[in-house]
Amino acid sequence: MNELDAIDRAILSIVQRDGRISNARLAERVSLSETPCARRLKRLEAEGYITGYRAELSHRALGLGVTAFVHVRFAVHDRALSEQFEREVQAIDRIVSCHNISGSADYLLEVVATDLDDYGMFTRDVLRALPGVSSIESMLSLREVKRDTGAPLL
């Protein structure tokens, strides 16, 4: 990967906030002509700085009123079991993020559900049945204070 200059950082900052911006508008905002701007954007994509474009959906509008953060613990720390767990988690849409963490738990999941009954059934029928899981601890979000899916450009 190349070193990012000020224009690259400006492009990244703008497209992570507005992935639908036209090349003409982007070029104008970073003070480049359209062709060099398009070239830089393609390079940033090719080098892996930009991994995709997508729409952010409202959990509330979709009826997903519960967000839970779940500590998952394993009794046995086996690489094959962890890999199987991670593969299965990838296929479960209600798990919106999964992190292998340090500390008293092995994984931290962010899970969405329509309501507490729905979350309870999901916990019983899905989370506890995942390979390797010996215990789970749920923390329910009372209110989302901040959600920013962008990356800081330090």
N, C-alpha and C positions, 0 to 999 in steps of 0.2 A: 504494500500500500504506500502511496505517495504521502508526503506531508501536506496537510491542508493549509491553504492560504486563506486570507480574509474573504475572498470572493467565494471560495468553496464553502466556507463556514456560513456565509450569508445565504447561499443557495440551499444548503442543508436546513438552515433555520426556517427559511420560507416554505420549502416543500414539506417539512414535517408538520407545519401548521396548516398548510393548504395544498394537499396533494393534487388538487384539480386545477391549480393555477396554470394558465397558458404559458407557453414558452415566451411569447411576446411580452406578457406582463412580468414574468420572472426576469427576463433580460433587462427590462426597464428598471425594475426594482434594484438590480445589482449593478446597473450602469454598464452593461455590455450590449453588444449587438446580438441579434438572435442566434446566428450560427455558432459563435464561440460559446454562448450560454448553453445551447443544446448539446454541444460537444462536451462541455464540462459536466452537465447533468448525466449524460450517457457514461462518462468515465467514472463518476461517483457511483452509478449503479453497477458498472462492471467490476469496480474494485470492492464492492460489498458494503459501502457506506449506506446505501439505500437498498433495503432488502425487499421492499414491496410498497404498494399503495392500497389503502383500504378505507372504508367508511367506519366511523365510530357510531355504534348503535346505543340507544338509550335503554338501559336495563329497566328503568321505570316504565317507559312506553311499551316495552315488551312484556310487562307483567312480572318481571323478576324482582320482587320486593325484598328478598333476603340475600345478603352477602355474608358468607361465613369464611373465616380463616381457620384452617384446620391443621393442627400438628399431627403428623402421622409418625408413629414409632414402630420399628421392627424389633422383634425379639432376637432374630438371627440376622447377622450382617453378612449376607452372601451376595456376591457380585451378580450371579445369574438371576437371583430373586429380585434384586434391585432393578436389573435391566428389564425383566418381565413386568414389574410394577410400572416402570417408566413408559414402556410400550403401551400398556393398557390405559394409563392415564391420558396418553396422547389422543385416544379415540373417544374420550368422554367429554362431550361439549360443555356440560355444566361445570367442569373444572376449567376455569378460565386462565389460571396460572398454576405452575408447580415449580417449586424450588427445592433442590437438595441443599439442606442447611446444616450448619454446625449447631452445637448446643444439645439440649435434652431431647429434641426430636430429630428425625431423619429427613422429613420433608415438610414443607409448608405449602398447603394448597389454598387457592382462592376458589370458592364454590358459590354458584348462584342458584337460587330456587325461587319458586313463585311465592311460597309462604312457609311458615314453620312446619306445618304438617308435611309438605312436599320435601323440605329439607330433612326431616326426620326419616321419612321413607327412603330417601336417597342415601342417607348415612347407613341405615340398616341394610338395605338391599345391594348397595353398590360399594361404598367406601370400605365397609368392614369385610367385604368379600374380595378385595384386591389382594394379590399375592404378597405375602410377607407382613401384612399389617397385623400388629399385635395390639395396638391401642390407638385411639384417636382422641383429640381434645379440640372441641369447637369453640371459637370465639366469634360471636355475632356482631356485625357492624351495626351500630345504632344510627350512624349518619356518616355519609361520605363527606369529608372536608375538602379533599383535593384528589383529583384524578388527572394526571398529565401523562399521556403515553409517549411523549417526546423524550428525546435524550438531551441532556445538557451538553452544550458545545463549549467545553472548557478550553 
